[in-house]
Structures are given as structure tokens and as C-alpha cells.
Amino acid sequence: MAIALKVEPGKPFVYYYGSAWDEGVGGPCTRGEWDRYTLTAPVDFRVPTDRR
């Protein structure tokens, strides 16, 4: 998948991305559930040291 966006110098650029498998069990099924999940899920931007 490729996405092309117009970004303007000097203006903030924010990109939100999310996905969920729609046939999973127990995952978010509604927008409200997804919003609650994204607001409470831990965020970790560290590079993993375990490279399998």
C-alpha cells in the first residue's frame, strides 16, 4: 500500500494510522471500543532489541 500526501513546510504534520483484524475474537468491534482501546493502550517507541 502506498499513500501520497501533500505536506506544507512550516505546518504541523500529524498522521494517524490504525488497523484491526475484523475476524478476531475479543477485539474492538465499534468505533467507541476502538477509541477506548487507542486511548488506553500502552505506547512504546523504543526499537526492539530482540530481532527474531
ZADO-1210 file (C-alpha; in nm, 4 decimals, padded with zeros to 6 digits):
<atoms>
<atom x="00.0000" y="00.0000" z="00.0000" code="MET" pos="1"/>
<atom x="00.1256" y="00.3479" z="-00.0840" code="ALA" pos="2"/>
<atom x="-00.0073" y="00.6786" z="00.0422" code="ILE" pos="3"/>
<atom x="00.0802" y="01.0168" z="-00.1080" code="ALA" pos="4"/>
<atom x="00.0105" y="01.3296" z="00.0955" code="LEU" pos="5"/>
<atom x="00.0734" y="01.6973" z="00.0427" code="LYS" pos="6"/>
<atom x="00.2766" y="01.8348" z="00.3335" code="VAL" pos="7"/>
<atom x="00.3366" y="02.2063" z="00.3649" code="GLU" pos="8"/>
<atom x="00.6587" y="02.3446" z="00.5166" code="PRO" pos="9"/>
<atom x="00.6035" y="02.5242" z="00.8443" code="GLY" pos="10"/>
<atom x="00.2729" y="02.3484" z="00.9158" code="LYS" pos="11"/>
<atom x="00.2440" y="02.0595" z="01.1623" code="PRO" pos="12"/>
<atom x="00.2071" y="01.7157" z="01.0073" code="PHE" pos="13"/>
<atom x="00.0203" y="01.4514" z="01.2077" code="VAL" pos="14"/>
<atom x="-00.0543" y="01.1082" z="01.0668" code="TYR" pos="15"/>
<atom x="-00.2776" y="00.8645" z="01.2499" code="TYR" pos="16"/>
<atom x="-00.2804" y="00.5008" z="01.1480" code="TYR" pos="17"/>
<atom x="-00.4726" y="00.2135" z="01.2948" code="GLY" pos="18"/>
<atom x="-00.5904" y="-00.1276" z="01.1980" code="SER" pos="19"/>
<atom x="-00.7686" y="-00.4258" z="01.3442" code="ALA" pos="20"/>
<atom x="-00.8486" y="-00.7673" z="01.2094" code="TRP" pos="21"/>
<atom x="-01.2262" y="-00.7827" z="01.1742" code="ASP" pos="22"/>
<atom x="-01.2452" y="-01.1582" z="01.2330" code="GLU" pos="23"/>
<atom x="-01.0525" y="-01.1608" z="01.5585" code="GLY" pos="24"/>
<atom x="-01.2146" y="-01.2599" z="01.8859" code="VAL" pos="25"/>
<atom x="-01.2417" y="-01.0061" z="02.1659" code="GLY" pos="26"/>
<atom x="-01.1044" y="-00.7106" z="01.9707" code="GLY" pos="27"/>
<atom x="-01.2727" y="-00.3734" z="01.9222" code="PRO" pos="28"/>
<atom x="-01.5919" y="-00.4013" z="01.7148" code="CYS" pos="29"/>
<atom x="-01.7272" y="-00.0478" z="01.7322" code="THR" pos="30"/>
<atom x="-01.5737" y="00.2953" z="01.6956" code="ARG" pos="31"/>
<atom x="-01.6256" y="00.3603" z="02.0680" code="GLY" pos="32"/>
<atom x="-01.4415" y="00.0392" z="02.1589" code="GLU" pos="33"/>
<atom x="-01.1588" y="00.1287" z="01.9196" code="TRP" pos="34"/>
<atom x="-01.1345" y="00.4825" z="02.0619" code="ASP" pos="35"/>
<atom x="-01.1178" y="00.3453" z="02.4195" code="ARG" pos="36"/>
<atom x="-00.8521" y="00.0947" z="02.3132" code="TYR" pos="37"/>
<atom x="-00.6321" y="00.3559" z="02.1459" code="THR" pos="38"/>
<atom x="-00.6614" y="00.5936" z="02.4420" code="LEU" pos="39"/>
<atom x="-00.5619" y="00.3274" z="02.6980" code="THR" pos="40"/>
<atom x="-00.3134" y="00.1067" z="02.5080" code="ALA" pos="41"/>
<atom x="00.0488" y="00.1468" z="02.6166" code="PRO" pos="42"/>
<atom x="00.2708" y="00.3212" z="02.3609" code="VAL" pos="43"/>
<atom x="00.6344" y="00.2203" z="02.3263" code="ASP" pos="44"/>
<atom x="00.8501" y="00.3749" z="02.0550" code="PHE" pos="45"/>
<atom x="01.1714" y="00.2018" z="02.1601" code="ARG" pos="46"/>
<atom x="01.3453" y="-00.0078" z="01.8971" code="VAL" pos="47"/>
<atom x="01.3151" y="-00.3767" z="01.9923" code="PRO" pos="48"/>
<atom x="01.6439" y="-00.5361" z="02.0924" code="THR" pos="49"/>
<atom x="01.5184" y="-00.8885" z="02.0187" code="ASP" pos="50"/>
<atom x="01.5454" y="-00.9149" z="01.6389" code="ARG" pos="51"/>
<atom x="01.3997" y="-01.2554" z="01.5517" code="ARG" pos="52"/>
</atoms>
